[in-house]
Amino acid sequence: MAQPCARTGRGFAVIAGQADVMRHSLRFALVPAVAAGALMSVSVGAAPVQAASPAAAPAAAPFQSSRILVETKGHGPDVVLIPGLASTSAVWARTAAALEGRYRVHLVTVRGFGETAPGGNAEGLVGAPTSAEIRRYIEEQGLRRPALIGHSMGGQVALRVAADAGDRIGKVMVVDASPFFPSLISPGSTAADVEPLARIAYQGLMLLGDQALRTQASSMGLELGGAADNVLGGLGWQGGDRRVLADLRARLTLIEAPVIVVYGWSPDDRSPRSHVDGLFRAGYRSLPRPAAFERIEGAEHMVMIDRPRQFQQAVERFLR
């Protein structure tokens, strides 16, 4: 395996000098997303999109996609729930149950996670094509200015959809996600700054070997599915391409919908979570309309599982 080239420069030096923070950062980025699947990993089969309420427009044809599966529940204003890396829509089970009596909830599963066949996600990139398919789903199924709620990688997907769909999106909630995840370590970092360190981390992960990774996942009760290799190789730390780490900060200027960022926080100075307030705010500063921020004390990366009551309260405020 080729070794990454060393890179000099202030940005990389800052990040390289915070190796301990990076170690903790991985804990609330990639690893907790896998843990989410371990907690609630069940397969969501390909369910046809249910017909709209009788008062709505005629039902659209069932949605077919090689990238995503969508299950709908309930009636009312549209809410789209997008899971994070290695998670299926099952991570939203509690949220969907609380909403489906008053909203039409669209539960997205990215093919290849859980027991779903990878389909089109077996090769190439995942994040951008997934965003495009969700946007197509919104258009073809006639969703009217839906609210998007995305966790981690799903938060980046939601940002992409909102940037591309303009005023067709009503509002966006991003759950513990950044438009550029390395900015949670250093706000001024760029893809060029962190790419060498990301390669080192990725190579370290690959030293486990594919089978060892799957064995570890299985021991946690998680089946990563057929897209696991592609996701780990193609998305890097929660959303980068295999060629360059995804940096969506410049695309934030295209988002017309209001955005709220919900994230886990700790009052303990020894926890990296105690220092994320300013980092999240810095990451979203290029939005045309300033984002709202809501921290949930005691939550880690899986906010909706770590603090379900507080998270549901945040969702209710968001949807008002």
Summary of the structure (lengths in Angstrom):
residues: 320
radius of gyration: 18.7
end to end distance: 52.1
largest distance: 62.5
contacts: 1102
relative contact order: 0.16
helix: 45%
strand: 13%
